Amino acid sequence: MAKEELKEEEHLGQQPEVKKKGSLVKWILIGVVLLVIVGGLAGGGAFFYFKVMGDKKTASPAQQPVAGIFWPMEPFIVNLVDNNGERYLKVILQLEVNDQAAVAELDVFKPKLRDNILDLLSVKSYKELIDVGGKQRLRDELVMRLNSFLTKGKVVKVYFTEFVIQ
């Protein structure tokens, strides 16, 4: 039967169908080329976003973390109000300011600042200062008092580098 079909196709002038192996290779090659193109576009897009757009983002001062300017203070030692003055507090502060001009101003007002801080610390009790909330309230009070002296900048935060109650 197969011979009859061959003869019939030859008789009609048609070539017998032969599957080409080259067509499979052709489709694989096209697929590889498409993958390379898509990968290149994705890589180029990622490079553009992270390099070009990323540089714009980091160039913005609002998005960069700004290192503060720190102004250290000498230690404070005061008697606390409770227990007839038998308890004392030793604290060392560092002030973070937002402007270099504030540092010069703090240097000028240093005696006034120390006096004001001593007044504030000496009216505190052990119970007010022992917990984290009490320390945070003291930081807030110090920032408010110190900023009342400054005109060219402000104290952003007060850091306790040493805090001892005995």
BALOBA-1460 file (C-alpha; in Angstrom, 3 decimals):
// residues 166
<rec num="1" residu="m" x="0.000" y="0.000" z="0.000"/>
<rec num="2" residu="a" x="2.829" y="2.372" z="0.738"/>
<rec num="3" residu="k" x="4.314" y="1.648" z="-2.659"/>
<rec num="4" residu="e" x="1.049" y="2.554" z="-4.306"/>
<rec num="5" residu="e" x="0.961" y="5.919" z="-2.531"/>
<rec num="6" residu="l" x="4.512" y="6.683" z="-3.612"/>
<rec num="7" residu="k" x="3.738" y="5.830" z="-7.176"/>
<rec num="8" residu="e" x="0.583" y="7.891" z="-7.072"/>
<rec num="9" residu="e" x="2.494" y="10.939" z="-5.676"/>
<rec num="10" residu="e" x="5.205" y="10.568" z="-8.284"/>
<rec num="11" residu="h" x="2.562" y="10.298" z="-10.932"/>
<rec num="12" residu="l" x="0.947" y="13.570" z="-9.803"/>
<rec num="13" residu="g" x="4.340" y="15.294" z="-9.722"/>
<rec num="14" residu="q" x="4.491" y="15.687" z="-5.988"/>
<rec num="15" residu="q" x="7.494" y="14.995" z="-3.843"/>
<rec num="16" residu="p" x="6.993" y="12.648" z="-0.891"/>
<rec num="17" residu="e" x="6.899" y="14.496" z="2.504"/>
<rec num="18" residu="v" x="10.104" y="14.331" z="4.469"/>
<rec num="19" residu="k" x="10.268" y="15.852" z="7.966"/>
<rec num="20" residu="k" x="13.180" y="18.249" z="8.257"/>
<rec num="21" residu="k" x="15.389" y="18.162" z="11.354"/>
<rec num="22" residu="g" x="16.475" y="21.702" z="10.586"/>
<rec num="23" residu="s" x="13.077" y="23.168" z="11.522"/>
<rec num="24" residu="l" x="13.452" y="22.029" z="15.166"/>
<rec num="25" residu="v" x="16.920" y="23.582" z="15.406"/>
<rec num="26" residu="k" x="15.546" y="26.755" z="13.833"/>
<rec num="27" residu="w" x="12.859" y="27.118" z="16.538"/>
<rec num="28" residu="i" x="15.351" y="26.443" z="19.346"/>
<rec num="29" residu="l" x="17.689" y="29.076" z="17.926"/>
<rec num="30" residu="i" x="14.833" y="31.625" z="17.707"/>
<rec num="31" residu="g" x="13.851" y="30.863" z="21.315"/>
<rec num="32" residu="v" x="17.425" y="31.370" z="22.562"/>
<rec num="33" residu="v" x="17.739" y="34.666" z="20.685"/>
<rec num="34" residu="l" x="14.432" y="35.894" z="22.149"/>
<rec num="35" residu="l" x="15.547" y="34.947" z="25.680"/>
<rec num="36" residu="v" x="18.818" y="36.852" z="25.231"/>
<rec num="37" residu="i" x="16.962" y="39.931" z="23.992"/>
<rec num="38" residu="v" x="14.397" y="39.862" z="26.822"/>
<rec num="39" residu="g" x="17.131" y="39.263" z="29.400"/>
<rec num="40" residu="g" x="19.166" y="42.153" z="28.020"/>
<rec num="41" residu="l" x="16.193" y="44.498" z="28.184"/>
<rec num="42" residu="a" x="15.408" y="43.450" z="31.757"/>
<rec num="43" residu="g" x="19.054" y="43.833" z="32.795"/>
<rec num="44" residu="g" x="19.283" y="47.231" z="31.121"/>
<rec num="45" residu="g" x="16.099" y="48.363" z="32.834"/>
<rec num="46" residu="a" x="17.375" y="47.205" z="36.215"/>
<rec num="47" residu="f" x="20.706" y="48.959" z="35.631"/>
<rec num="48" residu="f" x="18.929" y="52.184" z="34.665"/>
<rec num="49" residu="y" x="16.653" y="52.077" z="37.713"/>
<rec num="50" residu="f" x="19.311" y="51.308" z="40.287"/>
<rec num="51" residu="k" x="22.137" y="53.362" z="38.827"/>
<rec num="52" residu="v" x="20.483" y="56.391" z="37.287"/>
<rec num="53" residu="m" x="17.312" y="56.656" z="39.374"/>
<rec num="54" residu="g" x="19.094" y="55.419" z="42.497"/>
<rec num="55" residu="d" x="21.672" y="58.224" z="42.200"/>
<rec num="56" residu="k" x="18.870" y="60.776" z="42.079"/>
<rec num="57" residu="k" x="17.323" y="59.306" z="45.212"/>
<rec num="58" residu="t" x="20.559" y="59.292" z="47.205"/>
<rec num="59" residu="a" x="21.440" y="62.770" z="46.015"/>
<rec num="60" residu="s" x="18.425" y="64.226" z="47.783"/>
<rec num="61" residu="p" x="19.388" y="65.654" z="51.198"/>
<rec num="62" residu="a" x="15.987" y="64.762" z="52.600"/>
<rec num="63" residu="q" x="16.624" y="61.068" z="51.997"/>
<rec num="64" residu="q" x="20.215" y="60.927" z="53.223"/>
<rec num="65" residu="p" x="20.723" y="60.227" z="56.894"/>
<rec num="66" residu="v" x="22.475" y="63.275" z="58.250"/>
<rec num="67" residu="a" x="25.069" y="62.740" z="60.940"/>
<rec num="68" residu="g" x="24.417" y="65.048" z="63.846"/>
<rec num="69" residu="i" x="26.841" y="67.442" z="65.443"/>
<rec num="70" residu="f" x="27.596" y="66.429" z="69.022"/>
<rec num="71" residu="w" x="28.608" y="68.723" z="71.855"/>
<rec num="72" residu="p" x="29.914" y="66.918" z="74.965"/>
<rec num="73" residu="m" x="29.416" y="68.319" z="78.447"/>
<rec num="74" residu="e" x="31.369" y="67.866" z="81.650"/>
<rec num="75" residu="p" x="29.900" y="65.472" z="84.260"/>
<rec num="76" residu="f" x="27.121" y="66.636" z="86.578"/>
<rec num="77" residu="i" x="26.930" y="65.381" z="90.161"/>
<rec num="78" residu="v" x="23.938" y="66.453" z="92.272"/>
<rec num="79" residu="n" x="22.133" y="65.332" z="95.398"/>
<rec num="80" residu="l" x="18.625" y="64.088" z="94.746"/>
<rec num="81" residu="v" x="15.687" y="65.488" z="96.704"/>
<rec num="82" residu="d" x="14.590" y="62.310" z="98.498"/>
<rec num="83" residu="n" x="16.309" y="60.556" z="101.452"/>
<rec num="84" residu="n" x="17.577" y="63.818" z="102.968"/>
<rec num="85" residu="g" x="20.124" y="64.254" z="100.199"/>
<rec num="86" residu="e" x="21.766" y="60.882" z="100.767"/>
<rec num="87" residu="r" x="21.236" y="59.812" z="97.158"/>
<rec num="88" residu="y" x="23.145" y="61.438" z="94.402"/>
<rec num="89" residu="l" x="23.041" y="61.449" z="90.626"/>
<rec num="90" residu="k" x="26.022" y="61.487" z="88.321"/>
<rec num="91" residu="v" x="25.179" y="62.137" z="84.688"/>
<rec num="92" residu="i" x="27.258" y="62.914" z="81.608"/>
<rec num="93" residu="l" x="25.445" y="64.429" z="78.641"/>
<rec num="94" residu="q" x="26.130" y="64.889" z="74.983"/>
<rec num="95" residu="l" x="23.938" y="67.272" z="73.039"/>
<rec num="96" residu="e" x="23.087" y="66.723" z="69.399"/>
<rec num="97" residu="v" x="22.577" y="70.018" z="67.561"/>
<rec num="98" residu="n" x="21.296" y="70.691" z="64.057"/>
<rec num="99" residu="d" x="23.760" y="73.395" z="63.039"/>
<rec num="100" residu="q" x="27.428" y="74.228" z="63.523"/>
<rec num="101" residu="a" x="26.433" y="77.761" z="64.542"/>
<rec num="102" residu="a" x="24.660" y="76.253" z="67.548"/>
<rec num="103" residu="v" x="27.974" y="74.815" z="68.763"/>
<rec num="104" residu="a" x="29.542" y="78.283" z="68.955"/>
<rec num="105" residu="e" x="26.477" y="79.534" z="70.763"/>
<rec num="106" residu="l" x="26.605" y="76.644" z="73.244"/>
<rec num="107" residu="d" x="30.253" y="77.480" z="73.967"/>
<rec num="108" residu="v" x="29.312" y="81.067" z="74.762"/>
<rec num="109" residu="f" x="26.421" y="80.078" z="77.055"/>
<rec num="110" residu="k" x="28.167" y="77.140" z="78.728"/>
<rec num="111" residu="p" x="28.091" y="78.560" z="82.299"/>
<rec num="112" residu="k" x="24.397" y="79.458" z="81.996"/>
<rec num="113" residu="l" x="23.570" y="76.057" z="80.544"/>
<rec num="114" residu="r" x="25.405" y="74.168" z="83.295"/>
<rec num="115" residu="d" x="23.689" y="76.273" z="85.985"/>
<rec num="116" residu="n" x="20.276" y="75.647" z="84.467"/>
<rec num="117" residu="i" x="20.903" y="71.904" z="84.153"/>
<rec num="118" residu="l" x="22.136" y="71.713" z="87.759"/>
<rec num="119" residu="d" x="18.952" y="73.462" z="88.937"/>
<rec num="120" residu="l" x="16.816" y="70.970" z="87.039"/>
<rec num="121" residu="l" x="18.687" y="67.861" z="88.183"/>
<rec num="122" residu="s" x="18.808" y="68.857" z="91.845"/>
<rec num="123" residu="v" x="14.990" y="68.966" z="92.168"/>
<rec num="124" residu="k" x="14.554" y="65.413" z="90.849"/>
<rec num="125" residu="s" x="13.858" y="62.401" z="93.023"/>
<rec num="126" residu="y" x="14.980" y="58.798" z="92.715"/>
<rec num="127" residu="k" x="11.449" y="57.700" z="91.764"/>
<rec num="128" residu="e" x="11.283" y="60.250" z="88.934"/>
<rec num="129" residu="l" x="14.541" y="59.093" z="87.356"/>
<rec num="130" residu="i" x="14.698" y="55.346" z="87.916"/>
<rec num="131" residu="d" x="12.572" y="54.147" z="84.989"/>
<rec num="132" residu="v" x="12.956" y="54.672" z="81.247"/>
<rec num="133" residu="g" x="9.977" y="57.035" z="81.093"/>
<rec num="134" residu="g" x="11.537" y="59.265" z="83.752"/>
<rec num="135" residu="k" x="14.801" y="59.451" z="81.842"/>
<rec num="136" residu="q" x="12.941" y="60.327" z="78.652"/>
<rec num="137" residu="r" x="10.998" y="63.098" z="80.440"/>
<rec num="138" residu="l" x="14.318" y="64.458" z="81.733"/>
<rec num="139" residu="r" x="15.730" y="64.455" z="78.171"/>
<rec num="140" residu="d" x="12.669" y="66.350" z="76.926"/>
<rec num="141" residu="e" x="12.944" y="68.921" z="79.737"/>
<rec num="142" residu="l" x="16.633" y="69.418" z="79.012"/>
<rec num="143" residu="v" x="16.015" y="69.948" z="75.296"/>
<rec num="144" residu="m" x="13.298" y="72.505" z="76.042"/>
<rec num="145" residu="r" x="15.434" y="74.417" z="78.576"/>
<rec num="146" residu="l" x="18.574" y="74.409" z="76.438"/>
<rec num="147" residu="n" x="16.739" y="75.536" z="73.319"/>
<rec num="148" residu="s" x="15.407" y="78.546" z="75.229"/>
<rec num="149" residu="f" x="18.984" y="79.913" z="75.191"/>
<rec num="150" residu="l" x="19.749" y="79.286" z="71.517"/>
<rec num="151" residu="t" x="18.926" y="81.508" z="68.546"/>
<rec num="152" residu="k" x="21.189" y="80.094" z="65.791"/>
<rec num="153" residu="g" x="20.211" y="76.467" z="65.922"/>
<rec num="154" residu="k" x="18.656" y="74.016" z="68.294"/>
<rec num="155" residu="v" x="19.374" y="71.006" z="70.417"/>
<rec num="156" residu="v" x="17.803" y="68.044" z="68.655"/>
<rec num="157" residu="k" x="18.416" y="65.382" z="71.288"/>
<rec num="158" residu="v" x="20.122" y="64.824" z="74.620"/>
<rec num="159" residu="y" x="22.131" y="61.637" z="75.092"/>
<rec num="160" residu="f" x="23.109" y="60.241" z="78.476"/>
<rec num="161" residu="t" x="26.579" y="58.756" z="78.127"/>
<rec num="162" residu="e" x="26.677" y="58.028" z="81.846"/>
<rec num="163" residu="f" x="23.780" y="57.885" z="84.303"/>
<rec num="164" residu="v" x="24.414" y="56.701" z="87.878"/>
<rec num="165" residu="i" x="22.151" y="57.001" z="90.899"/>
<rec num="166" residu="q" x="23.609" y="55.978" z="94.235"/>
